[in-house]
């Protein structure tokens, strides 16, 4: 700074100098205080003897399972160091292979081959696609379905869980084509149909086996002898049967209509396979096959010159490249602007072609835009209808690969969106371009490839749906089929009432080839493939030849349709094709209709509705009697799971755990490009900064069921799953401890679990709680209330069995009489045995591991917990629950007071009660004392007077708990602390009150700020009042 500049600096006021002086003083005091503190700490550190280094914890040796594959698990002693802590890997090993080998999951029948007297429960597993690996949504499906299957199996029902896999036509072919190009730079056409299909089969076998292993790791109790694949021989026979029947009765027909064409996959899509993407205006989107992003959300206006006139008609479109397919300009017949042009034509702006002006009051809104609309019948659904009304020419301008064809003249061969930019440039050169504006719009995209869908005229196979939809609606209304939750039922009705015919042919090679043949007669012109009458359907070629011979005269050749059927066609037959349909098998007789179809609400119409319609049409019955739609799994932030976001969760990663780097490495195995990988890695760092901890299958299943509330979405937080792993550890450690309390020589009593009538109060209490938990859990599962069922079981195990009974039974087992000890042990055994069965449907592995370690009742001849009966103990006891709840309330009140006054030992507790309450606490004195760790003395009295030097906790109007605090608390110190707090709060309160009393406070200060200040003042007043009460109490205690 220059001298002159320094002179220009303003001198500080006296107030500012005083402020700086005080600040300097404060800083000096702080520094002196800190120096003293450091010196004292240093001296203390110098004088203090060094602590001996804590020995490092010994690493827990890894559990080694020596069980032979498929054999019953060799149980190692729980005293083994490797089993010291709960390890999902150790607990979950070997059990599934043994269950499977023993056939525990196969449906159990009576001696004469009928279902058990308890009835049947049959669930078809939604077949996962053989396109890679299972995701967390599959894990949710398995967790819910298998919980119900295991529960009903334990309820004595013939239970059948049908497994299977879907060939997933479009998805699988797309993945294999990408792999083929990535590895060999070849297309399917380079291989030819036969070799390409062979390659897909090879790929399918590898991934089929991988997914199968994943389902086993999730504990799905599938009846593997029923395993089906939608392209296997039995399912192929069912598909052919269904197609032929529906073709012969006219339900399946041939028609040339606008279809959703995916140029990337070169196939037709149903409306349900199209994702509609809303954009607010000008937006750049990535499109397969284009290096640069393509602009959408723009409406382009340009002119058509009127033939024989200098006039022009201006139209607007979001797809300028479709102008080559324009075959008319439509105006409203009552629009005065165009009356003089009725019957005239316009010149095509880019081709040597004239186009008629047609009058249409449906296609044209006079108030919108220029009141003139270009009509492109072969490439727009609305224009298609206009074209039919006016008998216009339908000009297709696109090749199947998305390039323009010869109808585009000099633009032929150009890619559609490249042509878009070229068209706009040429219109400008010709002086016909008018303007471009932002235009909010919806872009239809392929759900598989992300390509922008083109409406294209194609001859396809269609299924007439209206009649079947009405049958489905009636079935639900008549109660033959229930759909829960209610929102899904409403959705079902909406879809059924607005249903359109279903396009079932796909231009693919992987799938069920349409069993239909074009009849080409010798010496006749080639038949029109768009006409159904030129085709015959046959279960075999021989049958088709017989039908053709009966229908046509002379010689002919049959040409089978090259197309395959939509994957959902074979999936739609799943509930009965898996039971052997169209044959009249014993399984069809016993298990059809099935009991429950459980799936995500997002495929209610894709799959569920089609199964219902095809079931009713082909079998005359609903395929199942209940549909339960579960939620969709999203990440913890509520975002949809996506590979590109890096938030996709592989259930196996949750089961086994995986590092962040491991998650990164998995991204490189798929088809993501380098930019997508980087974005996904960033997403993983946010979602899983420390990777995913090892949680185990049981914790994952329990968490997913606990999340299931009937809502639309689940925001899955991995930390909550890890929390249930800790719950598994609690069960594991509690059972280990209980087994120690039982002892090696303990023998449980025979017969079903029940109360003897000789139990102590705490035993009666826990047996009543077990009875209630068993009853409530069963009711919740019957009502598909999974969150409620898991909550009941969690509370029983954690808060009733572990926190109360196992804790309280110590006294009875260690210090009680022989009879008390045996009774307490029997009750403990019953709770463990029944408690493990209670949670088994959700946690199959840990329950089997621990149940196998329990001694057996002499009359119980069951090899696995899988085959045991679900708890139904009837030991309800309201008096015991009331009585022991009082004990727990007394303990809770005492613990709360002890914690409040920081008393950790040698406390004297006094319980004052009258009547029945006094009798109960007197009888339970030892139990109460054993639960209050800090207490050394417990006194019981009916005197309601507050003892000297004590504080009180009210349990009920007739029961109070006193803690003698004199001798444990320095009252002068506590009084001083409380007074200092009051003074400090008062000072802050006074400052704020001063601010609120300044002039114009009500007008100058925002209402929201005034409201905050009022709340603060209320809070300060309440806090002071509370501290004054504490102060008063301490003063009283000091005088006692």
N, C-alpha and C positions, 0 to 999 in steps of 0.2 A: 504494500500500500504506500502511495506517495505521501509526502508531508502534507500537501494541500488536502489530499483526500482524508487524512487523519483528522485535520482540523475541522472537516465538515461533519464528523461523527457527532450525533446528538448526545449531550450530557445526560446521564441517568438521573432519574428522580430519587429523592430520599427514600421513598417507599421501595423502589426497585433495589437500591443499595442495601436496605435493611433485609430484604428478602434473600439477597445473595449472601449476606453475612450469616443469617440463620442457617441457610443451606450448607455453608462451609463449616459451621459449628457442628451440625448434624453429621456431616461426613467425617469430621475429625473424631467425634465421639464413637462413631461406628468403627472407624479404623483402629482406635485404641482398644475398643471392646474385642474386636476380632483378633488383635495382636495378643491380648491377654488370654483369650480362648485358645489360640494356637499354642501359646507358651505352656498353658496348663495341660493341654492335650499332649504336648510333646513330653512334658515331665512325667505325666501319667504313663505315657507310652514307654518312657525310658525305665520307670520304676517297675512297671508291670511285667511279671515274668511271661515269657513267650508261651503261648498255648501249644500243646503238642499237636502236631499235624494230624488231622482226622484221617483215619485209614480209608482209602478209597473203597467204595462198595464193590463187592465181588461181582463180576458179570454173571448174569443168570445163564447157565448152560442151555443150549438149544435143545428142544425136545426132539428125540429121535423115535419115530413110530416104526416099530418092527413088525407090524401086522402085515400078513400076506394079503395081496389084493383080493378083495371080495370076502375075506374072512372076518369074523367078529373081532373087534378091536381088542388088542392086548392092553389091559388097563395097568398102567404103572402107578405105584403108590403115590398118593397126594403129598407124601413127605419128600418125594424126589425133588431135588433142587430145581429141576427144569419146570416143575409144576407149582413152584412157590407162588407165582403170580398168575393171574388169568392170561392165557395166551390163546387168541382165536385160532391161530394156526394149529396149536397142539390139540385144542378141544375139538375142532371140526374135522380133523383128519380121520380117514377110514370109514366113518359111519355110513356115508351115502353108498359106497360100493357094497357094503354088507346089506343095507336095506334093500338095495336093488337085486342083489343075488338071491336074497331070501324071498323075494316076491311079495314083500310087505305092501307094496303099492298097487298090486293087482286087485281088481274088485273081488270081494269075498262073497261067495254064494252059499246057499244051503246045499245039503247033500243031493237034492234033486235038481240042482242047477238054477234055482230061482233066487231072486233078491232076498236079502235078510228081512225078517219081520219088521225091523226098524224103518224099512223103506230104502230109497236110493237117493244118491246125490251125484249128479254127473255134470262135469264142467269140460267144455272143449277149450283147450288152451289156444288163444289167438296165435296162429302160426307165424313166428318171426321170419322176416325175409332173410334169405341166404346171401346177404350183401355185406358181410363184414362181421360185425360184432354186436352184442346186445348193448343197449344203452340203459340209462337209469329208469326210463319209462317202462322198459321190459321188466326191470327189477320190481317196480311198483306193482305191475300186473301179476307177477309171480307171487309176490309177498301177500297180496290180497287173496288171490285164488287159492294158493296153497294153504293159507291159514284156514279158509273155509273148508277145503277138502280134508285137512287133518282133523279139524274140529268135528265135522260130520262123520268121519271114519270112527272117531272116538265115541261118537254118539250111537254107534251100532248100526250105521247105515252102510249099505253096499255103495262104496264110493269109487268113482272112476274119474280120473283126471287124464284126459286124452291129449297126448303130446303130438307135435307135428311142426312142419316147416313149409314155408311158402316159396315157390320158385321165383316170385317177384319179377315178372317179365321185363318191364321197362327198366327198373332199377338194376337188375342183375346184368342184363345185356349192356346197359350203359357203362357199368363199372368194368366189365370184361373188355369192352371195346376201348375204353381209355387205357386199360392195362396193356392191351395188345399194341396200341399205338405207342405208348411210352416205352415198352420193351423192344418192339421190333419195327416200329414205324409202318405198321400194316393196318389196313381196315378189314372189316369182316368180309367185304367183297373180294379182297385178295385171297382169303382162305376158301370162300364158297360156303354155302349154307351148312352142308353136312359136317365139314371140318370145324367150322365155327361153333356149331352146336356141341360137338364133341369137346371142344375146348371149354365151353361153359360148364358142361357136366363135370369135367376135371376140377374146375375151379369150385363148383358147387360142393363136391365131395369134401374138399379141404375145409371150406368155411362151414359147411353143415356140421362136421365133426367138432369144429372149434366152438360153435354156438351151443352144440349139445353139451359139451363139457361145462360151458358157462351156466347153463340152466341147472346142471347137477350141482355146481358149486353154490348156487342160490337155494338149494334144498328142495327144489320142486319135486313133489312126490308123484311124478307121472307114472302111469301104467305103461311101461315102455313096450310091452307086447302090442300095444295099439298104435305105436308110432306111425305117422302118415306123412307123406310128402305130396304136395299138390300136383306133381308131375309123375308120380309113381303109377304103376299099372292099374291098381284099383281105382285111384282117383281119376285117371285118364278114361277109364271105362265109364265112370259116373258122368264125367264131362260130356263124353260122346252121347250117352243116353239122354242127358238133359237137353243138349242142343238139338238132337234129332226129334225128340218129343215136341219141343217148343217150335221147331221149324215146321214140323208136319201139321201142327194145329194153328199155324199162322202167327204165333206170338213172336217168333223171330222172322224178320223180313229184310229184304234188300231195298235200299233206297239211296239215291244220290242227293246229298244234302250238304249244307255247310258244316264242316267239322272244325274242331280245334286242332290245327296242324302245328306240330313242333318240327321246325326245319333242322334243328340240331340232332334230334333223335330220329327224324324221318318217320314219324308215326302220328296217328290220330290220338287224341286224349279225350277222356270224358270231361264234362264240365267240372266235376269234382277234383280232377287232377290239374286244374288251372288255378293258380294263385292270382288274385286281383290286387295290383299294387297301386295305391292312390298317390298321386303326386300333385303338389299345389300349383305348379306352373312349370316354366322352363327348367328342365332337369336333365343331367347327363347320366345315362345308365350304361353299365357294362352289358354287352350282348355277346353270347358265344359266337366265335368266328370273326370278330371285329377287334382289331388292335386298339383302336381308339374308342372312347365312349360315344354313344349315340344320343342325340338330343331328342327329348320328348317334351310334352307339355306345351307345345306351340301350335297355334292354329294359323294356317296359311290361306290367304284370300288371293284368288287370281281370276282372270276373265276368260270367258268363251265368246269368241266373235259370232254374232248372229249371221247366218247365211243370207246373202243378198241385202245386207244392211251395214251401216257403220256402227250399229249398237253392239254393246257387249253385255253379257250377263255375268255377274260376279258371284262366285260360290266360295265356300270356305271348307277346309278339310284339315285334319291332323295327320293325314297320310297322303301327301301329294303324289307319292310313287304309284298309288292305285289309279291314277287318272287314266292309265292305259286300258283299264277294265271298265271305264265309264261307258254306259250305253244309253243314257238319257239325262236330261236336266229336268227336274220336277219343279213346278210352280203350283200355287194354290189356284183353283179355278175361279175364285172370287177376288183374287188380288188384282186391283185395277192397274197396277204398274206393268203387268204382263199380258193384259187382255189382248192387246194388238199382236202379240207373238204366239197366240194359240195356233197350233198346227205348223209352226215354223221349226227350223232346225238350227243347230249351232255347229261351227267348225271345231273339231278337236284341236286344242292349242298346240299339240306337239306331233300329231299324226295326221296323215291325209285321210281323214274320216269325218263324216257328218253324223251328228247325234240329234235325235228328236227331242223336242220340248213336250213333256207330258204333263197332264193336269192331275194332281193327287192331293186330296184334303187330309190324308192320313200321314203321309211322309213329310208334309210341309206345314210349318207354323209361320203364318204371314208376319207375325210380330217379331220373329227371331231373325237376326241378321238381315241379309238382302231379300229373304223370302224365296230364294232359289236354292235347290239342293242337287248336288251331283249324285247320280245313281250308279252304283257299282255292284250289280246283283251277285257276282261270283265271289265277292270278297267282303261282304258286310251283311250281318243278319237282317237288319231292317231293310236294306236295299234288296235283299233276296226276296222278301215278301212283296216289295214294290214291283220288282221285276216280274214276278208271277202274275200280279194283278194286271200289268200292262203288256204281258207277253213279250218282254224285252229279250234281247240276246244276252246270254250269259257268257262272258269272256273271261276265261282264266288267264292270268298274266304271270303266274308263278310256277317255276319248277319245284319239285319236292324239296330241293336243297336250299330254297330261298332265293335263287337267282331268277331274274326275269326271263320269260320265254319269248318265243318268236312273235307273240301278240304285242310285245312292247316295241316292235320295229327296231330301230337302231340302238335301243337300250338293252336289247336281248343279251343275256350273259352277265349283266351287271348284278351285283348283290343288291338286295332290296333297299337297304338303308344307304348304300352308296348312291343308288339311283335317286333317292329322295333329294340329296343335295344337288345332284346333276339337274333334276327337274326344276328346282327352284332357280338355279343359275340360268337355265335356258329360257324359263318364263320371263326372267328379267331382261334377257337379251331381246326377246320378242316384244317387250313392252306390255306383257300381259300380267305381270306380277303386280299385286295391289299392296299387300301389307302382311306382316306377321305380328301376332299378339300372344302373350302368355295365356295359357288355357289349362285350368285344372282338369285333370282327366284320370281315368283308371286304365292301367296298362295290364293286359292279361299275360301272365308268364307261366311257363312250364314249371310245375312243382319239382320236377326231377332235374332238369338241365338249366333252368333259369332263362331259357330262350323266350323271346317275345312271340306270342302265339299269333298265327295267321289264320283267319277264317278262310277255308278252302273248300271248294266243291269236290267231293269224293264219293264214289259208290261204296257204301259200308253196310255191315250187318247191324241191325237194330233190334232191341227187345221192346215190345209194346208193354208199357208199365201201368197204365191207368187202372186196369181191372185188378191187377195184383195189389196196387197201392190201396184200393178200396177194401180189399180183403184184409190187408194188414191193419188198416185203421179199425175195422170192425173187431178184429182179434183183440186189440188193446182195449177198445171200449167195452167189449164183453167180458173183460177180465181174464181171458185166456193167456194173455201176456202182460206182465207188469214191467214198467220202466221207471227206474229211480236214478237220480233224483227227479222231482217233478219238472224241473226246468228242461231236462232231457226229453221227457214225455211230450212237452209242448213243442220242442224242436222237431221231434219225430212227426207229429201231426202236421206241422208247417211244411216239412219236406214232402210228406206224402200227398198233401193237398195241392202242392205246386209242382208235382213231379213231371218230368219230361221223359220221352223215350230214351233208352240207354244205348249208346253206340258201343258195341262189344268187339269190333274188329280192330286189330292193331297191326301196323306194318312192321312187324318184328320177325325174328327167327326163333327166339327163345320163348317157348310157351306151347300151349295146346293148339296145334294147327286146326283151323276150322274144318270139321268133318262134313264138308259140303263141296259138291262137284258141279262144275259148269259142263253142260251137255253140248258138245260140238258135233252136229250131225253132218255126215258125209254128203257133199254136194249142195249144202245149204250155206247161205251167208253166215259169217261168224255171229253168234248170238250176242245180244246186248247184255254185258255182265251186270248192268244196273237193274235188270229185271229179274225178280225172284223166280218167275215161272221158268226160267232157263236153267235153274239149279235143282239138284236133288241132294238130300242129306242122307248119310248112312253111317251106322255104327262101324261098319267095315266097308271097304271098297266093293266087296261082293254084294252087299246089301244095296249100295248105291247103284250098281249096275242093274240089279233086278228092278229097282224103282224106275230107272231111266228107260229100261226096256218096256215096262208097263205103261210109261207115260208117252214115249216117242216111238215112231215107226222108223224102220231102216237102220243102217249102221251108224254108230256114233263113237266118239272118244270122250272119256271123262278127264277133266282137268281139275285137280283139287285146288281149292283156294290157297293162295300163298300166305294169306294173313293168319295171325294167331289170335286167340281170344284174350280179351282183357283179363288180367290176373284176378280181378274181383269176381269173374264168372265162376272160376273153380273154387275160390274162397267162399263164394256164396252157397256152395253145396257142402261146406265143411261139416256141419253138425250131423248130417246123415251119410255123407260119403265116407266119413271116418268109421262108421258103424257097418259098412259093407254095402250100402245102397248102390245100385238098384236091386241087388239080391235081397231076398227076404231072409236075412240072417237072424240067428238067435239074439245077437246084440241089438239089432233094430227092434226086435220084439220087446227086449228087456229095458233098454236104455233110451229109447226115443219116444217122446220128445225128451231132450236133455233138461237139466234143472235150471242152470244158470249160465248166462253169457255175461262175462265181466270184461270190460274194455274201456278205453278212453272215449270221452264224449266226442272227440274230434273225428272219430270214424263211425259215428252213429249211422250216418247215411251211406258212407262209402261201403261199409261192410254189414253192419247189423241189419239195416233195412232190407238189403238184398238177400240176406239169409232168411229173413222172415218171409219175404215175398216168394222166393224160390221154394222155401219149405212148404208154404201153403199151396203153391201151385203144383209141386211135384209129389208131395206126400199127403196132402190134405190136412196136415196138422202144423201148428206152430213148431219151429225147430227147438225151442226152449220156452220155459214158462216164465222166466224172469231175466231182465236185463239190468245190470248195475253198471253205471258209467262213472269211472273214477276221474280224478282231476288230472290236469297236465302238470308235469314237473318242470318248474323253472328254476333259475339260479337264485341265490339268496337275495339278489337285488330285484327279483321279479322279471328278469329278462328271459326270453325264449332261449333255449340252449342251442348253440350253433358252433360248428367247428371253427368258423372264422372269428368268433368272439372269444374262443379259447375257454369256454365255460361248460363244454360237454363233459359229463361225468360217466366214466366207465365203471359199472358196479364192481368189477374185479379190482379196480384201483382203490375203491373204498374198503373192500374186504381185506386186501393184502397190504394196502398203503403204497404210496409212490412219492418220490421226491419231485420237486419242481423241475429239476433237470430231466427226470424221467418223463414227465408230462410233455416237456419241450420235445424230447426225442420221438415221442409217439406221433407228433404232428407231421414228421418227415416221412412217415410210412404211407400216408394217404396221398390224395391227388391235389393238395393245396399248392399253389404257386408260392414263390419266395415272399411276395408282398403279403399274401394272406397268412403265411407262417409267422411273419414278424408281428402282424396285428394280433394273431392268436396267442403268441408268446406274451405279448403285453397284457392281453386279457387274462392269461393264466397267472401272471405275476400279481394281478389285482385280486382274482378270485381265490387263488391258492398260493399265497406268498411263501408258505412253508411246506408246500406239497400237500398231500392228503394223508392223514394218519391212518394206521392200520385199525380198522373198526371191527372187522369180522362180519360174517353173514348174518348172525343172529341180531346184532345191533342194527344193521342196515334194514333188515326186514321189519323189525319192531318199530324203527323210526318211520319208515314209509307208511306203515299202517297207522301209527300215531298221528301222522300228518293228514290222514284221509278223513275229511270232515264232510264231504258231499259238496264242497265248493268247486269252483272251476279250475283253480290253480293251486299248486303247492310251491312255495318258495323254499327250496331245499337248502338248508344251512348245514354244511359238513360238521360244524361244531356241535350241532344238536345230535347228529349221528354218533359222534365221539362221546357225547354225554351218555348215550345208551350203552356204549361199550363199558363205561364205568358202572352202569347198572348191572351189566353182565358180570363184571368183577365182583360186585356186591353179592350177587346170587352165588357166585363161585366160592367166595371167601366165607359167606354165611353157611353154605352147605358143608364146607370143609370143617368149620368150627363146630357145627351141629353134629357131624359124624364123630368128632372127637368127644363131644358130650355124651353121645349114645354109647360109645365104646365098642370094641371089637366083639364082645360077647352078647350084644343086645339082640334080642329076637322079638320082632313085632307080633302083636296079637293077630290071630286069624280073623277072617271075615271082612266085610266092607268097613270102610272108615266111618266111625260114628262115635258119639259121646257115650260114656258109660254111666254118667250121673254122679260119679265120685270125684270129678275133676275139681281143682281149685278154681277160684274166681278168674284168675288170669287165663287159665286153660279154657274155661267156658267162654271167656271173652274172645280168645283167638279162634276157637272153633266156630263161634258165631260169625266172626269176621270172615273166616274161610267160607262158611256157608253162603254168606251174602255175596262175597266176591265171585264165587262159582256161579251162583244164580244170575247175578247181574252181567257177568262176562258172557254167559251163554245167551241171555236175552239180547244183549247188544250185538253179538255176532249174528244171531237170527235176524235182527233188524238191520244188519249191514252198517252198524255204528262202530266203526273200527277205532276211532279216536277214543270213544267212551270205553270200549272194551279194554284197550291197552292202558288207559288211565286207571281203571279199577284194579287190574292186575299189578300194575306198577305200585300203586298205593298199598296194596296188600303186602307185597313182598318187601317194599322199602320201609314203609312207615308203621306197619302193624306186625309183620313177622320179624323182620330184622331189628327195628328200633325198639320194639316193645317185648314181644314174647321171647325171642332168643336171649335178650338182655335179662329179662325177669326170670326165665327158667333156670338161670345159673344158680340162684339161691335154692330153689326146690331140688335141683339135681345134685348140688354139692352139699347142702346142709339139711335137706328135708329128710323125713323118715323114709324107710324103704318103699312104703306104699306111695308116698308123695313123689319120690324119685322116679319110680316105675311109671306112674301116671303122667308125670311131666315129660318123661322120655317118649311115652306112647303118643302124647299130644304133639311133641316136637316131630316125631317120625311122620305122623299123619299130615302135619302141615307141610313138611318137605315133600313127601310123596305126592300129595294132592296139589301142592303148589307148583311143582315141576310139571305135572300134567296140565295144570291150569294155563301155564304159559307156553306149553309145547307147540301149539299151532303156530305161534309167532316165532319162537326160538327153538327150532328142532334139534340143533346140534348140542348146545350146552345142556339142554334138558335130558337128552339121551346119555351124554357123558356122565352127568351127575346121578341120574336115576339108576344107571347100571351099577353105581357104587353103593346104593342103598341096599340093606338086607331086604329080602322078600318075605311077604306074608306066606305062611305055610300052604295056604290054599290058592295062592296066586300063581298060575302057570302061564306066564306071558313072557316072551323072549325080548320084547322091545317096548319102549314107551309109546311107539307108534301105534301099537295094538291095544293099549290100555283103554279104559273107559274114562270119559271126561268127568271131572269131579261133579258130584251131585249130593254132597254130604248135607244132611238135614240136622244141623245142630244149632238152629236159631235160638237165641236166648236173650230176650230184651232186657231182663233184669240184670243179667251178667254184663251186658253192654253198658247199661246205665251205671252199674256199680263200678266197673273198672274204668269207665270214662271219667268218673269222679276221681279215682286214684291218679289218672294221667293229668287231669286238670290241676290237682294239688301239686304234683311234681312240676308241672309247667310253671305254675305261679311261683313256687319256691325257686326254681332255676332262674326265672326272670329277675326276682329280687336280688338273688345272689350275684348275678351278672351286673345288675345296676349299681351295686355297691362294691363290686370287684372283690367279693369274698370267695376265696378259692379252697379254703380248708377249715376244719374245726368249727363249722357253723352249727348253731342251735336253731332247729326249726320247730315251731309250735303250730299245731293245727287245731283250730277251734271249730267244733261242729256240734250239731244236735240231731236227735232222732236217727233215722236210717243212715244218714251220712256219717254220723259218729260211729255207728256200728261197723260200717264198711271200712272206714279208715283205720279203725282199731284192729279189725281182722287183717288188714293189709299193711300193718305197720312195717313189717320187715321188707315187704315188697317196695314200699315207698322209700324207705331208707336206702335200699340197694340202688335205687334209681337216682338219688340225689348225691352225687359223688362228693360234693363239698361239705356235706352234713355229717357230723359225728354223733349228733343226738337229735332224737325226734320225740317230742312231747305231745300228747293228745289231751284235749280238755273240752269241756262244754261251756267254759267261761268266755263270754264275748268281749270282755275287757281287754284293751290292748296292753300287753305286758310291757314293763319298763324297758326302755332302750331298744325297742323293736320297731320295725316297719311292717306294713300290712299289704297283702294282696288278696282281693276278694275273688273267691271261686264261685260262690253262689249265695243267695240270701241267707243260707243256713251254714255256710262253710267259709272260713277265712284262714289264710296262711300268714304266720308271723315269722320274721327272721330277726333274731337278736343281733343288732349291728354294733352295739356298744362294745368297745374292746377291739373291734375290727376296723373302725373308721376314726380318723383324726378329725373331729368335728370342727375345731377351730380352723384347721387348714381348708376344709370343705366350705365353711362359712365365708372365709376370706376369698376363695376362688369364685364362689357364687356372687358375692358382692362386687368383685372386680368386673365380672361379666355384666352385671346389671349396670354399673357405672359406664362401661364402654358402650353398651347398647343405648343407654340414655343419651350419651353424647352425640352419637350418630343420629338418633331420633330427633334431638333438639335442632341439629343442623338442618335436617330435612324439613322440619316444621317451620324453621325460619325462612327457608326457600319458598314454602307454600304461602307465606304471609306477605310476600312482597307485593307492591301495587301492581295491578293489571295481571296478576298471576292467572286468573280465570280466563282472560282474553288473549294473552300472549303465548301461553304454554299450550301445546297441543293436548287435545282431550286424552289421547292414548298415553301421553307422558303423565298427565294428572292422575289417570286411573292407576298407572304403575306406582306412582308415589303414594296414593291412598292405600294400595295393597301392602306396600313396604311398611307404612306406618302401622297398619293393622298387625302385620307380622311382628314388628318390634314390640308392640304393646302386648301381644300374646306371649312372646318370648320372655319379656320382663315379668309378666304375671306368673308364668311357670317357674321362673327362677326364684321369685319371691316366695312361692309356695315351698320350694325346696329349702330356701333359707329358713323359713318358719319351721319346717320339719326338723332341720338340723339343730335349730335353737331348742326345740322341744326335746329332741333326743339328748342334747347336751345336759339338759336339766334333769332328765330321768335318772 
